[in-house]
Amino acid sequence: MSSEPAFSDPDIALIRQERLAAMQEGLRAVLPSLIATATWGLVTGVAMVKAGLTETMALAMTLLLYAGSAQLTSLPLIATGAPLWLIFAAGFVVNLRFIIFGAALHPYIRHLAWPRRLALGYFTTDMGFVLFMPRYGEASERGTREQLWFFIGCIAPGWISWQSASIVGIYLGTLVPANWSLDFAAVLALLAVTIPLAGARPMLVAMLAAGVVAWFGQVLPLRLGLALAVLVGVGAGMLAERRWRRRT
């Protein structure tokens, strides 16, 4: 027996209209970043083939992982024949920030069945998170229909943009000269994603703190400097936001 409440036809039409409106809001919010996302995906697709993966392996990697930073981190290790545990460990460290994302998003999606939560976790991106939290982070009611569909509107276009560009990159990878600086292109794409987010002082503080720690953390093994930079950046941003609120 279903536990869902019964809705009349007008109610169902209204619910669908609300879902569509919230999803369109999310789409409009994420739209300016899709070009940078596609650029990053294209570079990653090319890099996978250049690292020695076959087209089939590269397709499986991009569709199953959907984690650009972890993919780019693991590729040099794969190319040099590093142990499997080291490749997984490096990817895990780079993606530690998603534990923080998951904890922050939990109040908004905990009412969903776990398969849906897992699906949302797969599609969650940095951009979706940073667009969602400033909008609904202080909401008195969490887990509403509007919040869920705004989030879906933020993350679904990113998946399409990323995967489409990655697949193009995979099949064009053999045509790219070996001496092209793809790493630098990836950095430019990431900057194009992150710079538009720097619209508030706490965000600037978080980015500056994370950047400084990431620079000096390059000497740490297993790219632990990146994980440390994420933690320091989040902490610095939270402290800056609290101090900024007290002043205002």
RAFEN-V71352 format. One record per residue. N is the residue number from 1. RES is the residue in three letters. PHI is phi in whole degrees, -180 to 180 (999 if undefined). OMEGA is omega in whole degrees, -180 to 180 (999 if undefined). D_FIRST is the distance of its C-alpha to the first C-alpha in Angstrom with 2 decimals. Layout:
n:res:phi:omega:d_first
N:RES:PHI:OMEGA:D_FIRST
N:RES:PHI:OMEGA:D_FIRST
This chain:
n:res:phi:omega:d_first
1:MET:999:-178:0.00
2:SER:-77:178:3.80
3:SER:-94:-179:6.55
4:GLU:-71:178:9.11
5:PRO:-67:180:11.25
6:ALA:-81:179:12.20
7:PHE:-119:174:15.66
8:SER:-78:-180:18.45
9:ASP:-59:177:20.51
10:PRO:-62:179:23.31
11:ASP:-65:180:21.10
12:ILE:-63:179:19.77
13:ALA:-64:180:23.42
14:LEU:-67:179:24.57
15:ILE:-62:179:22.14
16:ARG:-62:179:23.35
17:GLN:-65:179:26.88
18:GLU:-66:178:26.57
19:ARG:-60:-178:25.25
20:LEU:-64:-179:28.11
21:ALA:-64:180:30.67
22:ALA:-66:179:29.76
23:MET:-66:178:29.83
24:GLN:-66:176:33.17
25:GLU:-62:178:34.51
26:GLY:-63:179:33.73
27:LEU:-63:179:35.37
28:ARG:-64:-179:38.44
29:ALA:-69:-174:38.75
30:VAL:-89:-173:38.71
31:LEU:-54:-178:40.71
32:PRO:-62:-176:44.20
33:SER:-94:-173:43.42
34:LEU:-68:179:42.17
35:ILE:-64:178:45.72
36:ALA:-65:178:46.45
37:THR:-62:180:43.18
38:ALA:-65:179:44.12
39:THR:-62:179:47.64
40:TRP:-63:178:46.43
41:GLY:-63:179:44.09
42:LEU:-62:180:47.01
43:VAL:-62:180:49.28
44:THR:-65:178:46.75
45:GLY:-61:178:46.28
46:VAL:-64:-177:50.04
47:ALA:-63:180:50.43
48:MET:-63:180:48.02
49:VAL:-69:179:50.15
50:LYS:-66:180:53.36
51:ALA:-79:177:52.19
52:GLY:109:178:52.22
53:LEU:-75:172:48.63
54:THR:-74:180:48.18
55:GLU:-60:179:46.33
56:THR:-65:179:43.37
57:MET:-64:-180:43.31
58:ALA:-66:177:43.64
59:LEU:-61:179:40.76
60:ALA:-62:-178:38.51
61:MET:-65:-177:39.70
62:THR:-71:-178:39.07
63:LEU:-77:-177:35.62
64:LEU:-84:-176:34.35
65:LEU:-81:-177:36.13
66:TYR:49:-178:36.34
67:ALA:-148:-172:38.62
68:GLY:-58:-178:42.05
69:SER:-65:179:43.88
70:ALA:-68:178:42.71
71:GLN:-64:-179:43.62
72:LEU:-67:178:47.07
73:THR:-71:-175:47.59
74:SER:-80:-175:46.82
75:LEU:-61:177:48.87
76:PRO:-61:179:52.30
77:LEU:-69:178:51.16
78:ILE:-64:-178:49.91
79:ALA:-63:-179:53.18
80:THR:-93:178:55.24
81:GLY:73:-180:53.33
82:ALA:-66:178:52.05
83:PRO:-60:-177:49.98
84:LEU:-61:-178:46.25
85:TRP:-63:-180:45.54
86:LEU:-70:178:47.78
87:ILE:-64:179:46.03
88:PHE:-66:-179:42.61
89:ALA:-63:180:44.19
90:ALA:-64:178:45.78
91:GLY:-64:179:42.56
92:PHE:-65:-179:40.74
93:VAL:-63:-179:43.47
94:VAL:-63:-177:43.51
95:ASN:-96:179:39.76
96:LEU:-58:-178:39.72
97:ARG:-61:-178:39.32
98:PHE:-73:171:35.70
99:ILE:-66:177:34.94
100:ILE:-66:178:36.26
101:PHE:-58:-178:34.33
102:GLY:-62:179:31.05
103:ALA:-64:-179:31.76
104:ALA:-71:-178:32.64
105:LEU:-85:-175:29.59
106:HIS:-54:-180:27.10
107:PRO:-60:-176:26.66
108:TYR:-91:-175:25.71
109:ILE:-128:-175:23.01
110:ARG:-67:180:21.72
111:HIS:-79:-179:18.48
112:LEU:-84:174:17.61
113:ALA:-66:-174:16.09
114:TRP:-61:176:19.14
115:PRO:-61:179:19.44
116:ARG:-70:178:19.90
117:ARG:-65:177:22.31
118:LEU:-62:179:24.19
119:ALA:-63:178:24.50
120:LEU:-64:177:25.87
121:GLY:-63:178:28.19
122:TYR:-63:-176:29.56
123:PHE:-85:-176:30.34
124:THR:-65:180:31.74
125:THR:-129:175:35.49
126:ASP:-58:-177:38.31
127:MET:-64:178:38.65
128:GLY:-60:-179:35.00
129:PHE:-66:-176:35.27
130:VAL:-73:174:38.59
131:LEU:-83:-175:37.51
132:PHE:-78:-171:34.29
133:MET:-65:177:35.63
134:PRO:-61:-177:38.61
135:ARG:-82:-174:36.40
136:TYR:-123:-177:33.54
137:GLY:-61:-179:35.04
138:GLU:-106:-178:35.94
139:ALA:-65:179:32.91
140:SER:-71:177:31.95
141:GLU:-110:-177:28.25
142:ARG:-118:-179:26.92
143:GLY:95:-180:23.84
144:THR:-77:179:23.89
145:ARG:-64:180:22.89
146:GLU:-61:-179:26.62
147:GLN:-63:-178:27.52
148:LEU:-61:-175:25.03
149:TRP:-78:171:26.14
150:PHE:-64:180:29.77
151:PHE:-63:178:29.53
152:ILE:-62:178:28.07
153:GLY:-64:178:30.92
154:CYS:-79:-170:33.36
155:ILE:-94:-177:32.34
156:ALA:-64:179:31.36
157:PRO:-63:179:34.87
158:GLY:-63:179:36.49
159:TRP:-63:-179:34.73
160:ILE:-63:-179:35.85
161:SER:-63:-178:39.34
162:TRP:-65:-176:39.73
163:GLN:-67:180:38.55
164:SER:-61:-179:40.51
165:ALA:-68:180:43.67
166:SER:-63:-179:43.27
167:ILE:-65:175:43.00
168:VAL:-61:179:46.07
169:GLY:-62:180:47.85
170:ILE:-62:-177:47.06
171:TYR:-83:175:48.65
172:LEU:-97:-173:51.54
173:GLY:-58:-178:52.19
174:THR:-71:-179:54.90
175:LEU:-91:-177:56.82
176:VAL:-84:179:57.13
177:PRO:-60:-176:60.46
178:ALA:-67:-176:60.25
179:ASN:-89:177:62.35
180:TRP:-73:-177:59.98
181:SER:-86:-179:58.70
182:LEU:-72:179:54.93
183:ASP:-60:-180:54.34
184:PHE:-66:177:56.12
185:ALA:-62:178:54.07
186:ALA:-65:178:50.88
187:VAL:-62:179:52.32
188:LEU:-62:179:53.14
189:ALA:-64:179:49.61
190:LEU:-65:178:48.21
191:LEU:-63:179:50.74
192:ALA:-64:178:49.67
193:VAL:-77:-169:46.09
194:THR:-87:-175:47.04
195:ILE:-59:178:50.03
196:PRO:-62:-180:48.16
197:LEU:-81:-175:46.00
198:ALA:-81:-178:49.13
199:GLY:-103:-179:49.09
200:ALA:-136:-177:49.04
201:ARG:-62:177:51.32
202:PRO:-58:179:48.71
203:MET:-67:178:47.60
204:LEU:-64:178:51.26
205:VAL:-63:-179:51.83
206:ALA:-62:-178:48.83
207:MET:-67:-180:50.03
208:LEU:-66:-180:53.62
209:ALA:-63:-180:52.79
210:ALA:-64:180:50.55
211:GLY:-65:180:53.25
212:VAL:-65:-179:56.02
213:VAL:-66:179:54.15
214:ALA:-63:-180:53.09
215:TRP:-66:-179:56.75
216:PHE:-75:-179:58.17
217:GLY:-82:-180:55.30
218:GLN:-64:-179:56.32
219:VAL:-80:-178:58.37
220:LEU:-76:-180:55.37
221:PRO:-76:175:54.04
222:LEU:55:-180:50.71
223:ARG:56:178:50.60
224:LEU:-64:177:49.65
225:GLY:-60:179:51.51
226:LEU:-67:178:48.63
227:ALA:-62:179:46.10
228:LEU:-64:179:48.60
229:ALA:-63:178:49.13
230:VAL:-62:-178:45.42
231:LEU:-64:-180:45.27
232:VAL:-65:180:48.56
233:GLY:-63:178:47.61
234:VAL:-64:-180:44.33
235:GLY:-63:180:46.18
236:ALA:-64:179:49.09
237:GLY:-64:179:46.89
238:MET:-66:179:45.04
239:LEU:-64:179:48.36
240:ALA:-64:179:49.92
241:GLU:-65:179:47.09
242:ARG:-64:-179:47.45
243:ARG:-66:-180:51.20
244:TRP:-65:178:50.95
245:ARG:-67:180:48.69
246:ARG:-62:-179:51.12
247:ARG:-72:-178:53.94
248:THR:-93:999:52.16
